[in-house]
Amino acid sequence: MALAFTSFLYAFHAAISIRYWFAIAIDIRYRSYPAFPIASRDIDIDSERTTINGCG
């Protein structure tokens, strides 16, 4: 019983760490392209504009 629980815990931890490293790798890969930060900045500016217009 304890062995099954520890193996489950180990597999769960491995799945989380793999997903974590995948997210980091994708983030670094997209950040290396110059167009993506500009696009994300434009999206942020647009969202701020829409919230300001919605409030005002």
C-alpha positions in Angstrom: 0.0 0.0 0.0 2.7 2.5 1.0 4.8 1.4 -2.0 1.9 2.1 -4.4 1.3 5.5 -2.8 5.0 6.5 -3.1 5.2 5.4 -6.7 2.0 7.4 -7.4 3.5 10.4 -5.7 6.8 10.0 -7.7 4.8 9.7 -11.0 2.7 12.8 -10.1 5.8 14.8 -9.2 7.5 13.7 -12.5 4.4 14.8 -14.5 4.4 18.2 -12.8 8.1 18.8 -13.4 7.9 17.8 -17.1 5.0 20.2 -17.6 6.9 22.9 -15.7 10.0 22.4 -17.9 7.9 22.4 -21.1 6.3 25.7 -20.1 9.8 27.2 -19.5 11.1 25.9 -22.8 8.1 27.2 -24.8 8.4 30.6 -23.0 12.1 30.9 -23.8 11.5 29.8 -27.4 8.8 32.4 -28.0 10.6 35.1 -26.2 13.6 34.6 -28.5 11.6 35.8 -31.4 11.4 39.6 -31.6 7.8 39.7 -32.9 6.2 38.0 -29.9 7.0 40.4 -27.1 5.8 43.3 -29.3 2.6 41.5 -30.0 2.0 40.7 -26.3 2.7 44.3 -25.4 0.2 45.5 -28.0 -2.4 43.1 -26.5 -1.7 44.4 -23.0 -2.1 48.0 -24.1 -5.3 47.2 -25.9 -6.7 45.5 -22.8 -5.8 48.5 -20.6 -7.5 50.8 -23.1 -10.7 48.7 -23.1 -10.8 48.6 -19.3 -10.3 52.4 -19.1 -13.0 53.0 -21.7 -15.3 50.6 -19.9 -14.8 52.5 -16.6 -15.0 55.9 -18.1 
